[in-house]
């Protein structure tokens, strides 16, 4: 079973609230999940986000792959640094997570385009 860490939408129309969940990659976006590990409220300015660090680290150690959006949230809150320290076996208790996220749409779109171009280049090389 391949697990992913992704967003699960909730809330009312035009007022989304997302739960960050560990789910089987074969399940639909709002379908069955394995565990809730946090939440994200993008409509608040700045956006609010909260992660349960221990649960998140547990799922990452088990091999769960975060989605692109969740990976970006990890980077903005500082959870990616905690994960790097946890992988090395270092103490991460002194690091503090940020609980707000500001949008940086232009940088994110450029980063996503670069990933797509890199993947397309890699597939061309593999096909040759």
C-alpha positions in Angstrom: 0.0 0.0 0.0 1.4 3.4 -1.1 0.5 6.1 1.4 0.4 9.8 0.5 0.0 12.9 2.7 -2.5 15.1 1.0 -5.3 17.6 1.6 -8.9 16.6 2.2 -11.5 19.3 1.5 -14.2 20.2 4.0 -16.1 23.3 4.9 -18.8 25.2 3.1 -19.0 26.4 -0.5 -16.5 29.3 -1.1 -15.1 28.7 2.4 -12.8 25.7 2.2 -11.1 24.1 5.2 -8.6 21.3 4.4 -7.5 18.5 6.7 -4.0 17.2 6.1 -4.4 13.4 6.0 -2.3 10.3 5.4 -4.3 8.2 2.9 -3.9 5.3 0.6 -2.9 6.7 -2.8 -5.7 4.7 -4.5 -8.4 6.4 -2.5 -10.2 9.5 -3.9 -9.4 13.0 -2.5 -12.3 13.2 -0.1 -12.5 9.4 0.4 -11.2 7.1 3.1 -8.0 8.1 5.0 -5.7 6.5 7.5 -5.1 9.4 9.9 -5.6 13.1 10.3 -2.2 14.9 10.8 -3.2 18.5 10.6 -5.4 21.2 9.0 -5.1 24.2 6.7 -7.4 27.2 6.4 -6.4 29.1 3.2 -9.3 31.7 3.4 -7.9 33.4 6.5 -5.3 36.0 5.6 -2.6 35.0 6.3 -3.5 31.3 5.9 -3.5 29.2 9.0 -1.9 25.8 9.2 -1.2 23.3 11.9 0.5 20.0 11.9 0.9 17.2 14.5 4.7 16.9 14.2 4.9 13.4 15.7 2.2 11.9 13.5 3.7 13.6 10.4 7.2 12.3 11.1 5.8 8.8 11.7 4.1 8.8 8.3 7.1 10.2 6.5 9.3 7.5 8.1 6.8 4.9 6.9 7.4 6.1 3.4 4.3 8.3 2.8 4.9 10.8 -0.1 3.5 14.3 0.4 1.6 15.9 -2.4 3.1 19.0 -4.0 0.8 21.3 -2.0 1.5 19.6 1.3 5.3 19.7 0.5 5.0 23.4 0.0 3.1 23.8 3.3 5.9 21.8 5.0 8.5 24.2 3.5 6.6 27.3 4.6 6.0 26.1 8.2 9.5 24.7 8.7 8.4 21.0 8.9 10.8 20.1 6.1 13.7 21.1 8.3 12.3 19.1 11.2 12.0 16.1 8.9 15.6 16.4 7.7 16.8 16.5 11.3 14.6 13.5 12.2 15.9 11.5 9.2 19.5 12.1 10.5 18.5 11.1 14.0 19.2 14.6 15.4 17.1 16.4 18.1 14.5 18.7 16.6 12.7 19.7 19.8 14.1 23.2 19.7 12.7 24.0 16.2 9.4 25.8 16.2 6.8 25.5 13.4 5.2 28.6 11.9 1.4 28.6 11.9 0.8 31.0 9.1 1.3 30.7 5.3 1.5 33.6 2.9 0.9 33.0 -0.8 3.8 33.2 -3.1 1.9 32.2 -6.3 4.5 33.4 -8.9 7.4 31.5 -7.2 5.2 28.4 -6.8 4.1 28.4 -10.4 7.6 28.8 -11.6 8.8 26.0 -9.4 6.0 23.7 -10.6 6.8 24.6 -14.3 10.5 23.7 -13.6 9.6 20.3 -12.1 7.3 19.6 -15.1 10.0 20.5 -17.6 12.6 18.4 -15.7 10.2 15.4 -15.7 9.5 15.9 -19.4 13.3 16.0 -20.1 13.9 12.9 -18.1 11.1 11.0 -19.9 12.5 12.0 -23.3 16.0 10.7 -22.2 14.5 7.4 -21.0 12.5 7.0 -24.3 15.6 7.5 -26.4 
